């Protein structure tokens, strides 16, 4: 039997490799899948015969193998069908058969059942029922197999099957975030992928409506054009899946970053100056998935109407549309042809009337085919321009309307530049959505600020937008802020041109146009100012106030910035970034209100607020004097009043402590921990503290480094770690104890570890950069580093600074998904020597590399 298995294995391997070679030459997926299936059929039949199975049994292909589609590394699912439960002798033969199939080299998924057992399992598990729906005879007792088919057909309840498969589809879509636009989609399971197409054919076959796109078209469920489109998309996905299997040498259905470029090159996509080859591939994939998703909705609705006939009462909405059971139905087949503006009107109706849940399949089909009529003349029509603005000005349903418009390709047809970024990927390591999905997510975020039911999420934003006139202008800015991505050049500058053209063509006032153009041009400015510059520097605030000019521009930019950062990735936004932005907003607002920037006034305000907090604890009035006498203005400008009061209270009686003082508390921003370290200053202190946090895998979000007049370091860190919320008391005690011990010891600094990059960073590495330059006053140096994020990176940087005896004053730690952009304010004698500067920068670049 072993020699048989080896012989069959070699024969099968040769045949499969020949079939794959033929596919690589002709690119025809259906031929390959059929060849692979036939080759496995022959091997199974030979093994079945050699194992001397009884004539009463049958070997049945089920699942994808039963459907006749066998991908290069797919499982081979088989059912061994018996008349009755096997005895010991037959059991031994069956075990020998299964072992032989594994020895042949097949990934076998097998079950051994009688017909009653098949029916019982099928009734209990929709997956088994689906698998049996596609059962195909391989060899053995054909009469027994036909009897199984008859019994399964008799037991099939098309309505129950439809409901179960529809529910399964929704659950699967939810697992993949209900979007075909995942940056690493599963071409089989993701929305719009092969599985969606299979679901349609399963429910249609179960209902007796056909088992191919051609037959569904003959039954009137789809048009012949739609049938051709579905067949085309199905073949495209099959080709991708086949090439994934061939390239990875395993059953791999995900278009992960690691393989996207290699797959793209098999389609002859080339990398250009502005886009990677993989981006061209993925955009084609997303367009196909979007079309499948759209046609899937139409087909499911049509099949559902066949299985669940309902009385239809058409309630007129207007001469163009009726309401049929909560769905919009066109009154005539040519509604969109005779009245093209109805293509926008239908979305306005859906936005305005919450009782309308969607469109009928007839309406969606007509809309899908009519979308090509949206041309330059359509866009120039004043009626259409007003309808589009009405959608944006609608009091409800805006996000839903825009997403539906994008799904049906109406949005991209109306805004041609938007169409260019539909399905366009972003490899900047912190966006997790395609450009079009990110834009719609930003619109959604702005919209949520206006909704009372979401006011608890960002109360300050909700408060601001409630008093902002014509808040719908922010939706326009959101639509255009990234619309020029992928064209080459500065997308903010290119996008503002598009935005200005839109505003002019749609009759917006000069004032509103200027605001939208300003927001598109400067949509990155506020986040860069807040996260990269020193907000205690009043010149920074004065400059930013001069840019925004007035409260309206400031508020609009703040709201758009918060929405934009939140729309990049769930991991990018955090409370610390929120606090920086809000601080910048409030300080700038005071300057715009006529309050001239004054370090003295800010110093007095923060000291008075801190003293008020200290009095709440019943402390003596002069408890602060010993410490504050040793602190300069910069300390008070860089710390909130609550932080000043907490640190003052923590150091009572320990002003000249010979041992380190480490205090830790939950951060007042509601996320992470604040750690204050106070001890006699030492050259490598920052690096030593970073080494501790690195060892514990804590992320440092912010660091404020201060040296008192009497030579003590008073440093504050904001750190975070996923398990803080669960056991923060234990973590606080641990940090205070362990960090104190570390700072007391005189052990040499450990060698920085070369942490591993994430898979995403390995696939899309960025070139590390180091920029060192004197600040405008010539007092300090500004050190900016950019690199792929990894564990231990900050400690590696700190170690280099310690080596060169660089003094650190502030550290802004900015993590953007998989990328870091850190800014340090430093000084030291080494920096006054050009040669030493170059060597420092060289060592820093080496530390940033993996």
N, C-alpha and C positions, 0 to 999 in steps of 0.2 A: 504493500500500500504506500510505503514511503517513496519507493521508486516511481510509482504512478504519480504521486503528488508532485515530485520533482519534475517529472516529464511534463505534466500538465502546466506546472508553474512556468517552465521555460517557454513552452508553446504560447501560453497566454501572454506572457511578458513580451515576446517577439511580436505577436499580433497587435497588442495594444500600442507598442512603440511605433509600429508601422502606421497605425491609424492616426496617432498624434502627429507623426511626420507629414502625413497627407494633409491633415488640418492646417499645419503650419505653412503648407504650400498653397492650399486653396482657400483657407479661412472659412469653410462652411461648417457651422457648429452642429447642425442637425445630422449631417453625414457622420461626423465624429461620434456623437452620442449614440447613434444607431449602431455604428461599428463596434464601439466598446461594449454595448449591450449584447450584440450578437456573439461576440467573442466570449463573453462571460456565460451566455446561454450554453454555448457549445461545451465549455469547460465543466459547467454544472451538470449538464446532461451526461457527459462522459463519467464524471465522478459518481453520479446517481446509478448508472448502469454497473460500474465496477464494484459498487458497494452492495449490489444484489438486493435492492429494496423491493418489497412486494409489489405486484402489479396493481394492488388495490389502493396504493398510496399515490400522492401527486406532489410534485415540487412546483410551488407557485411563487412568482415574483410579485412583490407588493411595494407600495411606496413609490419613490421616484424610479426605482429599477422596474417596478411593474408598469409604470407609465411609459417605459421604453427610453428614458433619459438617464444615461449613466455617465456621470462626469468622471474625469481621470482618477480622482482620489475619493469618490463618494462611497458610502457604505453600500453593500449589496444586501438588501432586505429580502428575506425569503420566508415563506410559510410552508412547512411540511405538513400536508393535509392527510389525515388518516381517517379510516372508516370508524375505528374504535380505539380506545386507549391501548398503547403498545404493551406487549408482554416483554419479559426479560430478553428474549432473543432479538426481537425487533429493536428494543431499546439499545442493545449493544451495536446493532448496525447503524442506527441513527447517530449514535455518538461517534462512530467511525466516520460517517459521512461529514458531520460537522467538523471533526478534526482534519479531515482531508481538505475541506474547503478553506480552512485557516492555513493549512500547509501550502495550499496553492498560492497563498499570498493575498487572499481576498479579505476585506474588512466586512465580515459577515454579521448581520443582525438576523437572528433566526427565532422562529417560534414553532412549536410542534403542537397542533391542535386538531380536534375533530370539528365537524361542522357545528354541532351544538355549542362547543366551547368558543368557536369563532363568533357565533351570534351573541353569546353571553358577554364576551369581552367587548364586542362592538357596541352593545347596548349600554355598557358601563363607561366606555371611553371613546370620545369623538375622534381621537387620533387613530384608534384601531379601525373605526368605521370608515374613516377617510382612506386609510391604507388599503382596506379591502375593496373600496370603490374602484381602485386602480389595479386590482389584481389581474395578473396575466399568467397564463399557463406556460410553464417551461418544459416539463416532461412528466410522464407518469399517467395516472388514471384521468383521462379527459372527462369522462362521465361524472366522476366525483367532483371535479372542478366546476362543471356546468351546474351541478346541483347546488354547490356553494353559491354560485352567482345568483341562481334563482331564489334561494332562501334569503340572501342579503338584499336582493332587490325587493322582495316581498316585505322585509322588515324595515325597509327605508321609509322614514317619514320626512319628505322633502322640506316641509315647513320647519320642523324641529331642527333638521340638519342645517338649514339656512340660518336660523337664529343662533345656533351654536357656533357655526363658522364665522358669522358676523361678529359675535361677541369675542371669539378667539382673535379675530383680526384687530379689533379695537384694543384688546389687551396687548397684542404684539406691537401695535403702533405706539401705545403708551410706553412700552419698554424702550422703544427707540425715540422717545421724546416727541412723538407725533409729527415728525418732520422727515422728509427725504433728504434734507440738507445737512445731515451730520457730516463733519469733515472727514470722518473715517466710516463711511456707510457700509452696511452689510448688503451686498448686491442680491442676496437671497431673501433676507428677513426684513430689512428696513422698509418703511413705507415707500411705495412706488417700485419695489423690487420684484424679483421673480415670484416670491410667495404670493403677492397680491394677485398676480395673473393666475396662479394656480387656484387660488380661492374661487375666482370667478368660474373657472372651468369645472371645479368640483361641485359647486352649488348648482350650476347649470346642468351638469350631468345627472346629479341626484334628482333634479326636477324633471328630467327627460327633455330638456330644451336643447341639448347638443353638447358635444365635447370638443369643439374646435371653434376658432374665431369665424371660420367660413360658415359653419352651421348656425352660429348665433346671428350672423348677418342675415342668413336665409330666413330665420324666424322673426326678423325685424327688431331684434333687441339692440343691435348696433347697425350702423351703416357699413357699406362695403369699404368706404374710405377709412372708417374707424377700425375695421377688421385688419386692413393692411397696416395701419399705424401700430396696432397692438402686436401684430406678427413681427413688424420691424423692431419694436422695442424689446420684445421677448428675445429675438435673435441677438440683439446687441448685448443684453444682459447675459445671455448664455455664453457669448464670446468672452466677455469679461471674466465670468466665473471659470471658464475653461482655462483661460490664460493665468488666472490666479493659481489654480491647481497645478498647472505645468511649472510656473515660475517658482512656487514655494515648495513643490514636491510633497504636498500634503493637502488635506481637505481644508482649504482656507477660502472663506467667502467674504472676508472683510477687505475693503480697499484701504488698508492701513497706510500711514505715511511712508513706511519703509519701502513699500512696493509700488506706490503710485507712479513714481517716475519710470521705473522699469516697465510697468504695464503701458504707460503712455508711449514709451518708445516703440513698443510692439505695434502700436497704431500709427507709427511714423510722426507723432507729435514732436516738435522741436522746441527747445527753450529759446526764447527771444530776449531782447533787452529788457522788456517790461514784464514778461510772464514766463513762469516755468512750464515745461512740457506737461507736468502733472496737472497744472491749472486748466489747460485746454481740455485734457481728458475729463477732469472732474466736472467742468462746466457742461460738457456734453452729457455726462452721466446725470447731472441734476435736471437738465432740460428733459431728458427721457423719463426720469422718475416722476417729474411733475406731470408730464402728459399721461403716464400710467395712472397716477393718483386721480387725475381728473376723469379719465375714462372709466376708472374703477368705480367711482361714485355713480356715474351714469348707469353702468351695467348693473350694479347691485340694486339700484333703485328700480330699474326695469324688471329685473328678475323678481325682486320683492313684490312688485305690483302684480306679476303673474301668479305668485304663490299666495298672496294675501289681497285679493281683490277687495276694494273698498268703494262704497258709493261716493261719487265725486260731485260736489256741489261747487260750482264756480261762482265766487263772489267777486263782482267787478271791483277792481281797484281804480282803474282809469281805462281809457280806450285801448291801451296797449297791454295791460296786464290784468290777470285775475288771481284771486287767492283760492287755491284748492288745497284744503286740509292743512293750511299753514304754510304752503309752499307757493312761490310765485310761478305762475304759468303764463306764457305769452298767449295773446288772444289769437294770433295768426302765425303760421309758419314763417312768414316773411316780415315779421315785426321789426327785426333788427336791420333788415335790408331797406324797408320803406322808411323807417325812422331810426337812423343810426345812433342818434343821441340816447335811444333807449338802452344802449349798452352801458352807459353810465347811470342812467336813471334807475335801473334795476338795483344797483348797489346803494343808491340813495334811499330807495324804498326799504331795503333790508336794514339799513342803519336807523331809519326813523321809526320803524314799526317793529317793536320787540315780539309781536305776535307772529311775525313771519320768520320761520326757522331756516329758510333756504330756498332753493330753486328746484323745480321739477326737472327730471332728466331731459324732457323735451326742451325746456328753457336753456339748460346748461349746454346741451348739444348745439342748439341754434347759436348760442353765444360763442361757443368754442369755434364754430366754423365762421362766424361773422367777424371774429377779432381781426382778421386780415384786412377788413375794410377800414380799419382805423389808420388813416394816412394823414398827410400834411393838411389837406383840406378839412378833415375831421377835427384836427387839433386847432385849426384857425377859427372854427365855428364858435361865435360868442355864446351860443346856447350850451355847447359842450364845456367851454371854459367855466361858465357859471355853475354848471352841474358838478364839475370836479371840485370847485371851491365849496359848493354846498355840502359835499361829502365831508370835507375837512372841517366845515363849520357846524356839522351836525352835533346835537347835544349828546348823542350816544352812538355806539356801534361803529366808531371810526376805525379802530384797530381791526375789528372783524372785517369791515368792508375792504380795507386796504389789503389785508391778507388774502381775501377771496379774489380781489382784483389781480393780485400777483399770481395766485394759483391758476386763474383762468387766462393769464397773459394779457389782460386788459391794461393793467398798470404799466407794464413795459411797453405796450403799444402806444399808450397815450404819452408816456415820458420815455422817448427813445433812449436817452442816456441811462435811464434806470434799467432798461432791458439789457444793456451791455454788462451790467454787474449782477444780473440774476445768475445765481449759481457760481459766482466768482469766489474762489478761496482766498484766504488771507493767511500768509505764513509769517506772521509777525510774533508768534509764540504766545499771544495773549487773547486774540480773538478766537472764539470757538464756533463762530457762525460764519456762513458765507456773507458777502457784503450786503446783499439784498435782505437777508434775514436779520442781520445786525441792524440795518436801518429801520426795519419794521419793529424790531425789538425796542429801539430808542423811541420811536413814535409811541409805542405801547407804554413805555415808562413815563413819558411826559403825560400821556393821557391818564394814567393811574393817579397822578398828582391831583387831578381835577375831580376824582370820584370819591365821595364821602366814605364809601365802604373800604377804601384803601388809605384813608388819611392817617391811620395808625402806623403805617410803614415808614413814612418820611414826613412827620408832622410839619416840620419847618418848610419843606417844599410845598406841601399842600396849602399852608398858610400864605405863602408868597404867591402861588398861582391863583389863589382865590381873589386876590386884589390886582391881578395882572390883566389889563384890558386886551381883548382880542387874543386870547391865549392860543387860538388855532394857528397863529403865525408861527408858533414854536413847532408845530407839526410840519410846516413847510420847510423850516430850517433843518429839522431832523431828516426829512426826505432827501435833502440835498447835501448834507454835511459830508457824506462819504461817496457821493455819486460819481466822483471822478477817480475813484480808486482804480489802479491798474492801467491808467493811460500813460504813465510816465510823467515825471514832473511833480510839482507840489499839488496834491489833490485838493487842498484847501483853496488855493488860488484858482485852480481850474473849476472847482465846484461853485465858487462865488459867481463866476461868469454865467454858469448854467442857471443859478438861482436868480440872478438879476434878470436874465432873459425871461424866465418863467413869470416873475413878478410883473415885468413890463407887459407881457402878452396877456396876463390875466387881470390887468387893470388895477393892481394894488397901488396905493398911494405912495408918494415919494418917501414919506416917513416910515411906512411899513416895509417898503422895499429895502431901504437903507438898513433897517434893523436885521432883516433876514440875511442880507449880504454880509453884514458885520458878523453875525453868528456863524455863518458857514466859514468865513475867512479865519475866524479866531476860535473855532470850537475846541482847539487843543490848548489854547493859551492859558486858560485859568487853571487847568490841571497841572500844566508844566510849572506855572508860577507857584502854586500851592505846594507841589510835591518836590520841586527841585531848588527853590530859592528860600532864603532865610526871611520868614515873615516878621521877624523882630527887627529887620532892617527897614527903617521907615522910607528909605529911598525906593525900595522895592514896591512898597505899598503906593507911594506917590506916583511911580511910573505906571503901575497897573490902573490906578484911578484915572490917570490921564488917558489911558487907552479906552476904558469903558465910557468915560465922560459923564454919565448920568445914571440914576437909579434904575431906570427902565432897562438900559443895556446890561447893567450889572446883574439884575435879577434874571433876565432872559438867559444870559450866558451861564449863570450859576445853575439854573434849572436844566439847561441843555447839557451842561457838563456832567452833572450827577446822572442824568439819564443815559448819557453816552458811555460813561465808565461802567455803569451797571449793565449795559447792553453788550459788553464785550465778552464776559464770561462770569459765571457765578463765583469764580475764585478770585477775580481781580478786585472787586469792591470789598472794602472793609471799613470798620468804624473809624479807623485812624485816618484814612483818606477822606472820609466824610467830615471829620473834625477839621482837618486842614482846610478843606474847601469852605466850610462854614465860617471858620476863623477869618479867612481871607475876605469872604463876603462881608462880614460884620465890620471888620476894620476899614475896608474900602468904603463901605456905606457911610461911616462916620466922616471920612475924609470928603466924600462927595457932599455931605450935609454941611460942609463949611468948617469942620474941625480940622485945623491945620495940624499935620503930623508933628508930634512933640514927644521926645523921649522922656522929658521931665514929667509931663502930664501922665503919660502911660505908666511911668514908674510909680508915681503917687497913687494912681488908681489901683494898681495891682497890690501895692503894699497895704493900702487901706482895706481892700477886700480880704487880703490874707489875715490882717489883724482882726477883722470882724469875725472870721472863722475861728481864730485862736481864742477869742473871748467866749465863744460858745462852749469851749471846753473848761471854762473857769480858770484859765491860766493867768498868772501875774501879767500886768500890763507891759513890763519890761523884759518878758521872757525871750523875746526875739533879738534883743539888741546885740548880745555877744556874737551871734552868728551873722546877722545882717551887716554889721560893721565891716565884715570881711568880704562882703559880696559887692560886685560892681553892677553897673546899670545893665550890662548885657545879660546877667543872670535873671534879673527881674523881667526883662523883656522877652526872654525865651521860655519862661515858665508861667503857667496859669496860676491864679491866686490860690486855687485849691492845692496845687502841687507845692507852692511855696509854704503854705500853712502846714501841710503834711510833713514836709522835710524838716521844717523848723521844730515841730512837735517831736519828731523822731530823734532829733539831736539834742534835746534838752539834757543837760548834765553830761554830754559826751562831746562837747565842743573840741577839746584837746585830747580825744581818745587815742591812746597808744595802739589800740587794736582796731581792725576794720569794723565799721558799722554797716550792716546790710539790712535794709528794710524792704518789704514787698507787700503789695496790696493789689486788689482787683482794680484795673484801670477804670477811671471815672467815665470813659467813653463807652463802657459797657462791653468791651472786648479786650481780652489779653490781660497781662499783669504789668504793673509798674514796679521796677526794681531800682532802688536808690542805693548807691555805694558811696561811703564816706571814709576816707583814710588819707594818710600822708601820701602825697603824690609820688609816683614813680614812673620811669620812662615807658615801661611796657604794660602799664595798667590796662589800657583799652584792649590790647591783644590778650591779656590774661583773662579778662572778663569774657571776651568773645570765645576763648577756648572752652570756658565752662559751658556757655550756652550751646556751642557747637557739639560738645560731648553729649548734652542732653537732648539734642535735636530740636531746640527751641529756635523759632524764627525771630530775629530782631527787626521790629518795624521802625524804630526810631531810637536815636541816642542823642542825649544832650550832655556835653562834656564841659565841665567848669572847674577852674582852679581858683581857690580862695586866695585872698591877699596873704594869708599866713601859710600858704603852701599845701593846703589840703585839696584833694580831688573830691568834688561833689558831682557825681555822674548819675544820670537817670536813663534807664532803658525801658522801652516798651516792647515786651516780648509776647509771643503767642505760641500755643501748642494745642493740638486738637482735643486733648482730654482735660483742659482747664475747667470746663464747666462741670465735669463730673466729680472732681476731687481737688478743687482749688486750694482748700485749706491745707491738705497734706503737701501739695506742691509748693505753697508759700513757705511752709516750715522747712521743707527740704532745701529750697533755694537759699533761704536765710542762713541755714546751718552750713551747707556744703560750700557755698560761695565764700563765706567768712573763713572757713578752713583753708580754702585754696589761696585766698589773699594773704593769709597769715604765713603760709609756708613760703619758702624761698626756692621752690623747685624750678628748674629751667622750663621754659615754654616747650610744650610738645610740638613735634614736627606737624605742620598742617597736612591733613589728609587730602588726597586727590579724589574728592567725591565723584560718584558716577553721575553722568548726565542722564536725564530722562530719555525715553525712546523718542519723544517729539524733538527734544533738543539735539539728539544725535542725528536725526533725519534732516533737521533744518538748523544746522549750527550757524551762529553769527560770529563774525570776526570781533574778538575782544578789542575794546578801545580804551585808551587812557588819555585824558586831557588835563594838563596841569598848567594853570595860569594865575598870575597875580590878580587880586580883586581890584576894583576901581580905585580904592584908597591906597593900594600898595601895602596894606597892613598884614593881610593874610594871603594865602593861596587857596584857590578853588580847585579841588581834585574831583574829576568826574570819571567814573568807570562804567563801562557797559559790557555785559557778557551773558552767556547762557547761565541760568541759575543752577545751583547744585549745593548739596550739603557741604558746609565748611568753607564756603566762598568768602564770607565776611571775615572769618578768622584768618584765612590765607592773606587777605588784604592787610588786616591789622598786623600780622606778623612782619610783613615787609615794612610797614610804617615804623614798627618798633625797632627793626634792624637799623633803620636810618635815623633813629631818634627824632621822628616827626611828632610834633605835638598836635593833638586833635582837639578841635573846639566844638564842632557839631558834625553829626552824621545824619544824612537823610537817606534812608534805606527804601528804595522804590522797587517793588517787585511787580512786574507786569506778566502774570502767568508764568511762562518759562524763561523770562528775561529779566535781568536786573539792571537798573540804572541808578547807581548810588552816587551821592554827592557829599564830599567831605570838605570842611573848612579847616585848613591846617597851617602850621608854620614850623619853623626850625632852621637852624644854621645851614643845614645841608641844602636847603632850597635856594640859597644865595649863590650857589656855584652851578654854572651851566652844565659842567661835566657830570656832577653828582645828580643833577635833575634827570639827565638822560639815562643814567644808570638806574635811578629809582623807577622811572617809567618802564624801562626794560624789564626790571624784576617784577614790577606789577603785572605787566603783560604776561610774563611767564606764569605768575600765580593764577591768572584768570583762565589760562588754558588748562584743559584736562589731559 
